[in-house]
Structure formats: structure tokens, C-alpha cells
Amino acid sequence: MATSRSSEPRTPSGGPPGGCEVVTVPARQGLEAVDILRRGAVGAGDVVGSVLHDDGGSTLGFLVPPGTAAAWDVPGSTCTETDGRGLSLAPEPPVEGSDWLLPPEGDAGLATDPAVLREALGEAQRLLDAVDGCR
């Protein structure tokens, strides 16, 4: 499987600007991944896009470009496919029962690059496995 290394989120032609899909992960792994992305630990200049959390606090949802679900294969996570139409982003979260952990801020900060997110989630899982192994 080939993965994109582009630093710009992909948008299929004809797709709505700001349209996204959502990668959902357990909150613990997701929070570690957010920290990794915000520190830039998986690459120079990498940034985290908008992130949702559910009201129960058990999951986080990373907004990713439309089309990501077709190739998403990270164990323990799911990517909600939107058939290339994407989710419309507004001040209100696009998923009922959720709120913004990191809200959208302009066109530049909407989506996280899927390849960068995949690396951050892998790093987060390795950290959590190490911590759990020390108990």
C-alpha cells in the first residue's frame, strides 16, 4: 500500500472545500497523538488539524481529507467514509454528541494529513504500550 507524504491535505476534484472524513480512535491514544503532532515529533512543520471529542470522553475524531477512508488501515481506529462529499464544517461540530477539542481555524488547519496521523498514532500506541508494560 502506498501512502501520501504530501504536507497539504488532499481534496478530490469536485469535492467541497473544507470537506472532511473522520478518523476515530480511543481517547487515550488520540490525546497522545495530539501531543505528538503539536510537538512536531513526527516531522518538521507538521500540524494537527481539527479534532473532535465525544461527550463521554472515550474517543477522539481527527478530521482528515475526503478519500482517506478508502486506504485507512490503522488497527484500533476507524475512518468514516463520506463518499468524497466530506463533512461540512461549521462552528458547531459536524457529529452529534461531540465537541471540538481543537476547532477549525481557517482553511489551513482543517484536516490532518493521513500519513502524518498514521505515524503519530503508531508512536502514541508504542508509548502507551511502554507505559502499560511498566506497571
C-alpha positions, 0 to 999 in steps of 0.5 A: 500500500502506498501512502501520501507524504504530501504536507497539504491535505488532499481534496478530490476534484469536485469535492467541497472545500473544507470537506472532511472524513473522520478518523476515530480512535480511543481517547487515550491514544488520540490525546497522545497523538495530539501531543505528538503532532503539536510537538512536531515529533513526527516531522518538521512543520507538521500540524494537527488539524481539527479534532473532535471529542465525544461527550463521554470522553472515550474517543477522539475524531481527527478530521482528515481529507475526503478519500482517506477512508478508502486506504485507512488501515490503522488497527484500533481506529476507524475512518468514516467514509463520506463518499468524497462529499466530506463533512461540512464544517461549521462552528458547531461540530459536524457529529452529534454528541461531540465537541471540538477539542481543537476547532477549525481555524481557517482553511489551513488547519482543517484536516490532518494529513493521513500519513502524518496521523498514521505515524503519530498514532503508531508512536502514541500506541508504542508509548502507551504500550511502554507505559502499560508494560511498566506497571 
